[in-house]
Each structure stands twice: as structure tokens, then as C-alpha cells.
């Protein structure tokens, strides 16, 4: 059976006990089920939605995406609306005999719900659990291949940019180059690249500035691309010129934490234990409080998705999970080091998806 | 009085009769009032919100944006939350004595509202009219200056790219160059650039493809950048090599429609009449149905904002409106021509913000 048909079957199994129809407005869920690749223009300009019932599946969109919508066939019948999604639902839901509609609560606005209520006062709108998100957690072979390709492109860009590192080059220039190459070699960045030099490398959300690279300072680059919708995510930290003792010590510690975490990583292991394995390495050196974010996150059609590799997580890892492993140590007066790879969780352990190595120190 | 203080005063005048507090989650409204420039990571990852009461004004955000949040002072007191916005509101709203909270219905998700209801069952959540959007419609002098700078950068990119036009160059390559320059010279594109050659130029929402430019075909480029948050938007249509009679005729017609519309444009004029003035030119040639979108739209912190220059609009233009004027003619078998400038509406007529001209045919 086609993978799309199988995904659809499993979504129906989950939602049909709850409602007669399920409206899917998350762009990633929409793409996962239908292949429809259009991206929402903005928070308030959606490129469309999927509507599922027991028998039917529609891809609802506006005339701009008419051509693209055909990609959903044969599973999804395209329906092009002229007057907006709620007007279309007002016509369609009564025809389909829908009395209870499941919606994705994080992906519908209050104004959308109110408009629907005004148009169809008898309709019961119910919040869906993360049905499609749960399916998306475990990647199949074809998805792993796409993620790998996305990562190969990101690594190629990382390599290319690492050749330009010299004192005087600004964070912004490097960032512009990363973005340009992301569009040239892929569909664009999977998130706004972080290019942070010196003390900026200690900021958890560093926006690239006009600051120029200086000798002996750390330079942290965190970036990724989208390839056929699939996101890559990689971080490397460099040193312009000769690294000093401090840099070497911190870099090695972060690498050791990464290796400790990866040793833990396998199907069946609680996600929190993996995070704690990395944290333990830092604790031994009294540096635990300088690692101030979670160890990693799932990655797929969304740059951040389940499962989280966090000490707060209560989930166990499963084969088919693809997660980032990205420990870091940060010192506001000096900078920071973060090293990030993407790995596939298997029954026996992990498969590293990266091929790019680390500094030899 | 500082412009921020005055904006805040006017927002309070509008919302205080409706509720004790107003939560602002639209990224553009947030920036307009506070200067906070962080952008939302995705539909479900907000960079923060503003909370206004009669006396207080807070900028609520998470630790990533701690530094950036200071920009709101002295009008906005930064409050950094660790556990998310709804948890922060659960603490803050009772302290402030808020019983009725106004929210922006297009910028809060159903899950946000439900979480707030669970945490504060006694709170009445009310939908706000577009209070800040209405203020944003009329630009002050400083805003016009920023829009002009944004447009100057976009025109510079348009010129630069127009020098690369020759048979064999692909739409994608040109698009990647536009994006790279947008990040180099500004904060990035204001929307995904359209680079559409030959028949693709007739598609209302053309995504750049690997298609290569051919001699004698139209090439439509629609792009813009963000400069200190302000969006520019410009379209030019080129011809690779010698334009034929058909191209010349269509180009001149579109230019004539643009001029007819601009002659109409002044404060007090109904927006629909401006659209209809352009449409009348096409009607005379029997080509009205080949102009299949509205004539233009307001532009500012958002790429699309009020007022719309549409035959469906019931608004009158006011001085301080900045709108695009972008008539076009499209033929699916051949391609299309669209020409777009940005203009400032004044009491006596319009001020064209562009300096870039048109093809001499």
C-alpha cells in the first residue's frame, strides 16, 4: 500500500472515534499526509487545509495553489475556494453530514473558530490531540533518506563557509552567505542561521550582528536547510587562528558530553537519561549551570518536533526517531561552544546521520 | 510627546471602554507599539506579547529575548517568563485586577485560549477589533522615511539583478541572488520573491523554478525587503532580448492603467474608484478579465495591510496611506506583465516613493 494511503488509514483510526471530520491546518501535517508543499504566507495567510471524513479526503486551497494542489491526488480531492476556508466549510460540512469537527488547536486562530461558529451554529468544534504529530515522530526509510540529503547539503554549506573564516569578516556577511547557499542548493534555511562570535556565542538566541571575527575567539555556527520539506540542523564551533587552552578544554568537554549522550541513545531508553548523561560530564567539572538548554529535539518536516531530549521529558525513545544531540557550554564574558549532530535512533543504538567531523585539537 | 507614548495613549483610548487589559500578540502590532523587533520563530513559537492596562504596559517574553526586550523601555516594562505566556498571565492578571481581557483574535490560537481558560476560569476573554491595525494605516513622517529606504534597497537589488538577464539563466538562480542581496543590504526579503519567465509569468503565485530565460519572453520579478521592519514591494517586467509587438502593446497598456489609477489617487477618494480606473483602461481593449487580482494593498510593517485598493473595498483613502499600485495583464499561454510602485497618499494627490523607471519601448 502506498505510504500516503497508510498514513491516512492510521489518522482515520485515531480520529473517527472522536468526530465525523478532521480539519488539518498545520502546514507540516498537511504536507505529511498530502504531499502539498505550499507554505503559509504568514500567520494569517494560510495556503490551505485538509478535511478528512470516514470516506472522503479533500485538499482545500485557494486559486493561487490550484496547480500545486493536484499533488494530493488520488488520496486528496482538490477543492479550490474563492471566498476563504470558513465559507468553503460552510458549504461542505452540511453536505458531508458533519456534526462534530475536530480541529488542530495550535493551528487555528480564535477568529477562525468564531467565524465558523457564526456560520455553522450547530457545529460542535472539538480540539484534536496531536494525532498526525505522533505519526510523524517515527521516520520511515524514505524520510530518513530525505533528512540525510538535507543534512549533506547543510554540511556542504558549513564547509564552504568555514573556509572564509578570518579576522575582519562579520557575522552578518557569513550569515548572508549561508542563506544564499541554502536557497541555491536547497529550498532555503530551515531556521534563521546563528553566526555568533566571541561573547555573542554565549547568547542563547544570537542574531548575527556587524561584529567582526577576531583571532583566538570562538565562532559558533548553527544552521540547516530544507530539502523537499525536511529540515536539517547542525552546529559547529570554530576558532579563528590558534585556539588557546580554554577553548581546547571547553571544546573537548562538549565533545565528551556529546559522546556520553550518544552512548546512551537507543530505542527504549527514557529521553531524560540521554540528556542527563551529557549533563553528568559537565557536573564533574562543576560546569553544569553553563549548559542552559535541553540536549536536543526531534527534527523532520518541522525544525523542532517530538521527541525532546530533555531532562524534563517523560518519553522513551523509539526506533525511527531522528533527534539532534547538541550539548554546549556558555560563558557570557567569553563565548560558547556547541556541537550538534543529527542521529537516527535504532533498536541497538544510534546511527549518526552526519559525515562532517570536528576540530582536531 | 514621544511617538510611542502617543501611540500607546491612542490604543488605550480605544480599548479601555471594552476591557481592563489588552493582550497584543500580532508581531507587527507588538513592534509598532514597543519597538521590540524579535520575529516569531513559527506559527507556534511566539517571541512574546504586550500587555496593556490603564496604568501599566508590559513586554512579556522568554529569556532568549531578554536583551532585545529592553528596547520597549521606558513605556514597556520587560517581564521575562520561564514557563510560557499563559503561565505568566495566570500570575500577572490577578495581580493587576483584570477580569476582562481583550485579545487579538487572528493572533491567538484556540489552544492558547483554552489554556488560559483552564488556568483562569473566571477570566472573560473578548475579541478585540483591529485597534492597532487602524492606527498603523496612516504612516507618519518617520515611517515614510523607513519605507522609502526599504524601497531604495529593493530598487538597488532589482537593478543589480536586471543586469544578469540573459538566455540560460534560471528563475531559481535569480531568486537566490535576490534573497542573498536582501540579507546583505537589508534584513531579508519582505516576502518570497517571484521570478517568473514566459508562461510562468501568468501564474498568480509563481514559485521560482529551474526554467531558464529565453529570448523574447517576458520575465516578471516581484520582490521587496525589510528595513527596520518596514516592507518594500516592487514589480518590474523585463524582456530578454528584443521585445515583440505583443509585449510592447501589453506593457504599454499596463503602464497606462497604472497612470490612470495614480491620477485618481488622493485623500478622500474611495479605494474602489482607483481600482476601477485601472480596470477601465483594460476594459476598453476587451482585456479586463486578464487582470485577475486587486490593484494594490497597503504596506508597512506588514507586507499586506489595510487599505486594500480593490473594487470590493468600501473605504476611502486618507493622507498617510502608503499603498502599492500594481496592475497586470496575464495570458496563460504567453506570460504576463505587472508593474508595481509604492505611493504615499496626500491631500492633493500622491507622492510616488519609487525612483526606478520603466522600460523605454
Interface residues (C-beta under 8 A of the other chain):
Chain A: X26 X27 X39 X40 X41 X42 X43 X44 X45 X63 X64 X65 X67 X103 X105 X106 X107 X108 X109 X110 X111 X112 X113 X114 X127 X172 X173 X175 X176 X177 X179 X180 X183 X184 X188 X191 X192 X203 X204 X205 X302 X303 X304
Chain B: X26 X27 X39 X40 X41 X42 X43 X44 X45 X63 X64 X65 X67 X103 X105 X106 X107 X108 X109 X110 X111 X112 X113 X114 X127 X172 X173 X175 X176 X177 X179 X180 X183 X184 X188 X191 X192 X203 X204 X205 X302 X303 X304
